[in-house]
């Protein structure tokens, strides 16, 4: 049992018990602040799960209780990638409609999609540069 707790001997048990007591006190205080109804039932359930997890933690040998987070390359980056593509597609469509260009490809900074790095267009380069308010040397074939 000694190796499963956060500290050595009694100090580990003391920290474990203090943690459980602190969660229970905090949850009961937070429960009184919540309005009555359905949400109170769900908060009680969630707090109960946390207390159970903290009580079982030493038995499972877990040194910490970790909450998973979204790592880079996961769903979060996918959403940002879609946003950038949608922004660029709409911007290209605006230029096509406003100036009457058939083919245009706008390349933006991946870190800051609002910053236009280069525009590939075969015609009306000066009008495109003026419309997008960028230097004319950023528009070319």
C-alpha positions in Angstrom: 0.0 0.0 0.0 2.9 2.3 0.7 4.1 2.5 -2.9 0.6 3.3 -4.2 0.2 6.5 -2.3 1.5 10.0 -3.2 4.0 10.3 -0.3 5.7 8.0 2.2 3.8 6.2 4.9 1.4 8.3 6.9 2.1 11.5 5.0 0.8 9.8 1.9 -2.4 8.6 3.6 -2.9 12.1 5.1 -2.5 13.8 1.7 -5.0 11.3 0.2 -7.6 11.8 2.9 -7.1 15.6 2.8 -7.7 15.6 -1.0 -10.9 13.7 -0.7 -12.1 15.9 2.1 -11.3 19.0 0.1 -13.2 17.8 -2.9 -16.2 16.9 -0.8 -16.2 20.3 0.9 -15.7 22.2 -2.4 -18.4 20.2 -4.1 -21.0 20.8 -1.4 -20.2 24.5 -1.4 -20.5 24.6 -5.2 -23.8 22.6 -5.0 -25.4 25.3 -2.8 -24.5 27.9 -5.4 -26.2 26.0 -8.2 -29.9 26.6 -9.0 -32.2 23.7 -8.3 -33.4 21.4 -11.0 -31.8 19.0 -13.4 -28.3 20.5 -13.4 -27.8 19.8 -9.7 -28.4 16.1 -10.3 -25.7 16.0 -13.0 -23.2 17.9 -10.9 -23.7 15.5 -8.0 -23.1 12.6 -10.3 -19.9 14.1 -11.7 -18.6 15.0 -8.3 -19.4 11.5 -7.1 -17.4 10.0 -9.9 -14.4 12.2 -9.0 -14.6 11.2 -5.3 -14.8 7.5 -6.3 -11.8 7.9 -8.6 -9.8 9.6 -5.8 -10.8 6.8 -3.4 -9.8 4.0 -5.8 -6.6 5.7 -7.0 -4.3 4.2 -4.4 -5.7 0.7 -4.9 -4.9 0.9 -8.7 -1.4 2.2 -8.1 -1.9 5.4 -10.0 0.4 8.2 -8.9 -1.7 11.0 -10.5 -5.2 11.4 -11.8 -4.7 12.7 -15.4 -7.3 14.3 -17.5 -6.8 13.7 -21.2 -6.4 16.7 -23.4 -6.5 17.2 -27.2 -3.0 16.8 -28.5 -1.7 18.7 -31.6 -2.6 16.8 -34.8 -6.0 15.8 -33.3 -9.4 17.2 -33.9 -8.5 20.7 -32.9 -5.9 21.2 -35.7 -8.4 19.7 -38.2 -10.9 22.4 -37.3 -8.4 25.1 -37.7 -7.3 23.6 -41.1 -10.9 23.7 -42.3 -11.3 27.3 -41.3 -8.2 28.4 -43.2 -9.4 26.5 -46.4 -12.9 27.9 -46.2 -11.5 31.4 -45.7 -9.2 31.1 -48.7 -12.0 29.7 -50.9 -14.3 32.5 -50.0 -11.7 35.1 -50.7 -10.8 33.6 -54.1 -14.5 33.6 -54.9 -14.9 37.2 -53.9 -12.0 38.2 -56.2 -13.4 36.2 -59.1 -16.8 37.9 -58.7 -15.5 41.4 -58.2 -12.8 41.5 -60.9 -14.0 38.8 -63.3 -10.9 36.5 -63.1 -11.5 32.9 -64.0 -8.4 31.3 -62.3 -6.9 32.5 -59.1 -5.0 30.8 -56.3 -4.4 32.6 -53.0 -1.6 31.4 -50.7 -1.9 32.5 -47.1 0.4 32.3 -44.1 -0.5 29.0 -42.3 0.1 30.6 -38.9 -2.0 33.7 -39.8 -4.5 33.0 -42.6 -5.4 36.7 -42.9 -1.9 37.4 -44.2 -1.7 36.8 -47.9 1.8 35.6 -49.0 1.2 35.3 -52.7 -1.6 35.3 -55.3 -1.3 33.2 -58.5 -3.3 34.7 -61.3 -2.6 34.9 -65.1 -4.7 38.1 -65.7 -5.6 41.4 -64.2 -2.7 41.3 -61.7 -2.8 45.0 -60.9 -6.5 45.0 -60.2 -6.2 42.0 -58.0 -3.4 43.6 -56.0 -5.5 46.8 -55.6 -8.6 44.8 -54.6 -6.8 42.8 -52.0 -4.7 45.8 -50.9 -1.4 44.0 -51.2 1.8 45.0 -53.1 1.7 44.1 -56.8 4.9 42.0 -56.5 2.8 39.5 -54.5 0.7 38.8 -57.5 2.1 36.7 -60.4 1.9 33.6 -62.6 
